[in-house]
Every structure is written in structure tokens, then in C-alpha cells.
Amino acid sequence: MLPLEVGTRVLCRWRDNKYHPVKVIERRKLPGSGANDYEYYVHYTEFNRRLDEWVKLEQLDLDSVETVVDEKVEDKVTSLKMTRHQKRKIDETHVEGHEELDAASLREHEEFTKVKNIATIELGRYEIETWYFSPFPPEYNDCVKLYFCEFCLNFMKRKEQLQRHMRKCDLKHPPGDEIYRCGTLSMFEVDGKKNKVYGQNLCYLAKLFLDHKTLYYDVDLFLFYVLCECDDRGCHMVGYFSKEKHSEESYNLACILTLPPYQRKGYGKFLIAFSYELSKKEGKVGTPERPLSDLGLLSYRGYWTRVLLDILKKHKGNISIKELSDMTAIKAEDILTTLQTLELIQYRKGQHVICADPKVLDRHLKAAGRGGLDVDVSKLIWTPYKEQS
């Protein structure tokens, strides 16, 4: 039976000390060991891919080894066994889906990225477990842990290298213009063309936590908006979103990430709100780049719901979708689908009519949850890209 073949299904002891079903994705021989001494890279079939990891043989229950079963049948069984709450907990930070991939490309993507190459990173005062594969240059192939400078985002293999670097690195914030400061929160705009290495390092870092097919390494075409918490040691990156300099499809956001230590504190909602404030300053409507994953859509739907219902509550008399779009910079199609989902819109005499019963609005607002941190527009000092010399 040993070593176990790739594709074997077996129960594995996880960090909760309970056994969970896994599939063996890859195996490797332990250095200086016997013929059957392997460790195995496993995917926990109940959980998101970001929990995949290398495990030792003693974590596996060899009595439970199964031969390969039909995956489609098994996936159905797994998804039936999981409650909606479990699914949400496991997937709550997923941002991008693979809806744009056909079956062959998806298989190729999963094959190429199936084994997480970097297990942990050190960034500032945090050690963070990674979630996904990121295509670092080949010389980092043998690294389990990477050390990032939290200001310039250069990455190194060893702690001593980072310490030497920190003595020389004179950056205390992202290399761009500070366009927003409110209390301890700060937002920097970094031009990918002027700060190419920083932009590429940010993409490598982000890819460890985003399961995309593509992250743009041609960073010249993008602006990066990096959100920081500031203290007397400098401005520490919390998350970011990127945006194309010139988007034909009126996308106002390409990629968005809140780093794991800062999640569930309202920063993601803040970043979405910020992207719309920039669109208002540009005098344009905006929409996030598609495809959105279920969770990306959930975050946006929450934002759209709160913004639109706040206006409908305060507004006296009729209001059109076009007027809502002009006020919020939200694309008319996004407004229409949001209000249709909430069943707040009817089609009468050839046009859409918004039905805004105050009690119904309050119920939907309550369901949409808290809005996160507010963007204080008076603190935003920013010139749209086309006007910059």
C-alpha cells in the first residue's frame, strides 16, 4: 500500500485534532529516509483549496484508504453534507472565481497551481499562513517561508537578509502619493509604471491569498490603492485594490484584497466604498471587473444595497435609476439587479418603477449588515489620472 498513490482518498487528522476526508494531490520523498518515507500534499475535500497542506504519514488513517471514486457523485454528497453556514465560513474571504475558464483551462490552472509553494510569510509584525500558489521566480522554489519588507514589499529567503535590508530601506510607507488620511488610516496611490518593482511584488504577495487564474504582472497599466494603518513606526499595509488607468468597460476596480490579519474589521467594505468615491471624483459610473465570485458579489451586493436604500429612505417623491446612478457612481445595471433582487422594482407601462415602502427598506437595510468604516470624502485629496501631468 505504501507509498500512497496520488489520487488516493483517506482520512487525515487536521489541526482541530479530528479526522477529515482528503485527497492526495502530490507526494515527495523525505530526505535521508527509507523507501516508504514520504510526505503527502493533501486537499481537504470539505474545505476550500487554501487549506491544502503537506502532512506526515502518521496524520493519515491508513485503515480508511479508498480507491478513486467518481468525483461528481462525491462532490454532490459533500456539498449536501455541509450546511450553508459551514460553506460561508470556509469561503468567506474568497474574492475571485473561475467562471471565465472552460473545463480544460480550469484543469490546467489547477494542475499548475495545485501545490502551495510558499507556506508562510513574515510581513511586519505578523507571520501569516498562505492560502494559494503564487508564481514567484524559480530561485524561490525551495522556500517554505518568505520574509517581506512591509514598506517596499521586497522579499527574501532568510530573516538575516530582511534585518540587513531593514537597516538600509528608508521607506516608511508605500512608494506613492498619500491621497487620504483620516485618523490612523491612510491611502496611497501607487502608479505601476513609476513603481514597477513595488507593483510586481504586491502582485506576488496578493496571489498568495487570491485564487485567480491571472494576476497582472504588466503593472504599467494599473494604479494600486494601498490602505495602511499608521503609527510612529510607519504606515503598515492592511489591504489594497487595483484599478486600470483606462478601462473601456468602466471598471473602477480590478483586484481587491484585505490581508488575513486585518480581515473582518470592515476594511474590505471601506476599499469598495473608496473605489466609488474615486469614480464620483472622475465624474464616471463604475463597476468591479468581472467575473465576481459568489463572495465578491456578496460584498458588492451588500454595499450597493446599503447605499441605494439609504438614499431611497431619505428621498421624497419619485427617483429614477439614472438619478440614482448619477448620485452614487454605481452602474445602472448594478442598481437594477440589486433592486430586482430585493424585489423593490416593478415594470409598469414600459418602465421600471421603484417601490420604496419604508418598512421594507428598513428590513432590507438590517439584513445588509453594517457598512464598515466610512470614507470621509473631505479628507480625500486626489486628481484623476488623466489630469496628472
N, C-alpha and C positions, 0 to 999 in steps of 0.2 A: 504493500500500500504506500510506503514512503519512498521517495518524497511525493507529496501530494501533487497531482497534475493541475495545471492552470485550468480553470473552469469548474473545479471541484466545489461542491456546496457542503458546508459543515457549520456546526455551531461554534461560536467564538466568545470567549469571556471579554466583555467590554469594560470601560472604566467604571461603570456602575456595579461591577462585580457579578453581573448577570450574563447569561449566555444568550447571544443573538445570532440569527442566521446570517452567514456571509457567503460570498462567492470569491474564490481565489482568482485574482487578476494577474498576478505575477509572482515569481519566486526567485530567490537568489541564495547562493551558497554562502554560508558563514565562513570567513577566512580562518584557515588553520584548523578545520573541523573534519569530522567523519563524513562518510559518503552520504548519509541521510540528514546531515545538519543544514537545514535550510531555514530561512525566514520567509514569510509569505505576506504579500501585499493584498489586503482583502477589502471588499466592498460590503458594507452592512446593508443588506437588501431592504431593510425597513427605513433606512435613513438616506439623507442627501449625500451626494458624492463627496462633499467636503470632509466627511468623517472617515473616508478611506484611510488606511494606515498599514504600516509594516507591523506584523505580530510574530511572536516566537511560537514554536511548535507547542509549548506547554499551555498556551492560551486556547488551543483548539481541542474540542471534544471529539476524539477520533472515532468514538462509537457512533457518532451522528453523521458520518460521511455519507453523502448521497451521490449517485451518478447524476449527470446533467439532465434536468427536466425541461419541458417545454416552457420557455421564458414567458410567452404571452399569457399562458394559463397562470403561471406563478405570480406574475405582476398583478393580475386581476385579484388573486387571492390576497396578496399583500395589501393592495390598496383597500380591499374590503375590510381587512382586519384593523386598519388604522383609523382612528377617529379623525374627524376634521381638525380637532384641536391639536392632535399629535402632528398631523401634516403641517399645520400652520407653524407650530413651534420649530419643526425641523427646517422648514423652508423660509422662515420669516425674513431672512436677510438676502434672499436671492434677488438679483436685480435684472438680469438679462436671461432671455430664453433662447431656444434654438429653433424658433418657428420658421426661420428663413432657410433652414437646411433640409435638403432631401435626404432620404434614408442612407444613401451611400456616403454622402459628405458627413453625415452625423456619425456614422460608424468610423470613418477615417479620423474625424476630430476626436472621438472618444478613445480611439486606439492610440493616437499621438499623445494625448494628454492624460492617459489613464492613470499613470503613476505620478503622484505628487513628488516633485524633485526637491523642494526645499520644505523641511518640516516646520521650522520655527524661524522667526526673525526677531532681532532686537531693534527697537525703534524708540529712542529717548528712554524714558524710564520703564517702558513696557517690553515684556517678552510675549510675543503673540504667536499662537499656533496658526499655521496657514491652512487654507481650505482647498486650493486647487493648484494645478500645474501652472508654471509661468516660464516662458521661453528665454531664460537667462542665457548669456553667451556660454559656449561649450566649456570654458575653463571653470565654470561653477558647477559642472555636472556632479562632482563628488562631494558637494557641500550639503550638509544636513541643516546647518544654521547659517544665516547671513546676518551681518551687522550693518545697519543703515545709519548714516549721519542724518539726524532728524531735520536738519536745516537745508542741506544741499541734496539729500537723498542718494549720495554716493554709497555704494555697498561694498563690503569687504568680507573676507573669509574668516578673519580672526579678530578677537577682541583687542589685541595689542595694536593691530593696524588701525582700528577705529579710534583708539585712545591717541595714537600719534596724529591721526587725521584731525581729531577734535582740537588738538593744540594749535593746528595751523589754520583750520577753517574759520574764516571771520564772519560767516553768515549767521544771523540770529533769527532769520525769517525767510520765507520763500523768496527767490530772486525776481521780484516783480514790483508792481505798484500797489501800495496799500490803498484800496478803494472804499473800505468800510471799517470803521472802528466804533464799537458800542460796548462800553464796559470792558470786559476782558476778551470780548470776541472781535476778531479781525478777519478781513477777507482780502486776499491778494490776487491780483490778476497777473498771470504769467503768460507771456507770449511764447508759444512753442518755437517760433522762428528765432527769436532773440536768445532763448534759453533752451536750446535743443537737448543738451545732456540732461538737464533737470526734467524736461518733459518726458524723455525716454525712460529715465529712472522711475518717474511717477507711474508710467505705464507698466513697467516690470513689477513694481510694488503692488499696484492695483490689481493686476492679473492674478496675484496670489489669493485674492478674495472675490474675484468675479469670474464666473464660468462662461465667458464669451467664446465665440468662435474667433472673433477678430478684436484685437485692440490696436489702435492705430500707432504704428511706430514712425509714420511720416508725420511728425508732430508740428511741422511748419504751418499746417493749415488750421491749427487749433489754438484756442485760448483756454487756459486752465484757471479755474477759480478755486483757490485753496483756502479753506476755512481753518482758522487757528484759534487756540486758547492762549492768551498771552499772560506771562508773569515776568518776574525780574530776570529770568534766565533766557527769555526769548519768546518767540511765537511758535507754538507746538501744533503740528498738523493734526486736525481732527477728521477731516474728510475733504472731498473736492467734487466739482463737476467740470466736465469739459464741454466745449461748445465750438462748432465750426465757425471760422471767421465769416464765411459766406455760404449760407445754406439756401439752396434752391427751394427746398421743401419747407421753409420757415421753421426748421428745428432750432429750438433755443437751448437744447441740452443733448449731448451725445452719450456721456457716461457719467454715472454718479456712484459715489462710494462714501460710506462713513466707516472709518476703521473700527475693528471689533471692540477695543476698549471704550469707545465713545458711543456705541450703539444704544438705542432705546432711551435716548435723552432728548429727542426732538430735533437733532441736528439734520437728519435726512429731510424732514419737513421744511426746515429752515433753508436748506440748499434748493429745494424745489421752489419755494416762495421767492428766493433770491433770483433764480433764473427768470422768473416772470417780472420782477422789478426791473431787471435789465431790459427785457423786451418792452416794457412800458416806456423806459427812457429812450429806446430806439424808435418808438412810435410804431411798433410792429406787433402782430399777434405771433405767439409761439406755441410750439408743441414738442414733446420729447421725441427723440429719434425712435423709430420702430425697428424691430418688434420689441414690445414690452413683455416681460414675463408676467405671470399672474400677480407676483408680489409687487413688481414695478407698477403695474396697472392699479393695484390696490392702493399704493401710496398716492398715486396721482388722483385716483378717483376720490380719495379722502380729501385731498387738497381742493380739487375742483368743487366738491360738494360744499365744503365749509365756506369757500369764497363766494360761490353763487348764492347759497342760502342766506348768508349774512346780508347780501345786497337785497335779495327779494324780501327779507324781513323788514328792512328799513324803507324800502321803496314804496311810495304811494302811487297808485294808478298803474297803467299798463307799461310793460317794458319789453323790448324786442330782443331776440338773440343777438342781433347785430350790435345793439346798445350794450348788452352785457359783455360782448367780446371787446368792444372799444374801451370799456371801463376796466377790464381785468387783464387784457392781452392774451386771454385764453382763446384758442382757435374755435370758430363757430361749431365745427363738427364735434369737438370735445364737449362743448356746452350742451349740444343737442343730445349726445349719447348719455351724458351724465344725468340730465333731466329726464330722459326717457327711462333710464334705469331706476330712477327714484319715482317714476310714474307721476311726474309733475307737469307733463306736457300732453296736450291733446291736439289733434289735427282737425280744425274746423274751417269749413268754407275755403279750402285750398291753402290754408296757412296754419303754422304751429302757434298754439296759444298756451301760455304758461299759466298753470293753476296754482296759486300760492296761498293755500289755506294756512294761517299762522300756526295752528296746532300741528298740522302735518309737517311743516317746516321745522318746528321745534323737535319733533320726534326724529326726523332725519339728521338734524344737527347733532343731537345727543348720540345717535348711532355712529356718526362720523368720527367721534373721539376728539381729543384735544388737538389743537393746531400746532403744538410745538412752540419753538421760540419765534417771536415776532421779528420781522425786519423793520428797523426804524429808518424809513426812507430818508429822513433829514440827515442821516449820518452817511449816506451813500454819495461819494464824490467820484463821478465816473463819466468818461466821454466814450460814446460808442466807437467801435474800432475804425469804421470808415473815416471818422473825423480826425483820427490821430495822425500826426504827420510822421 
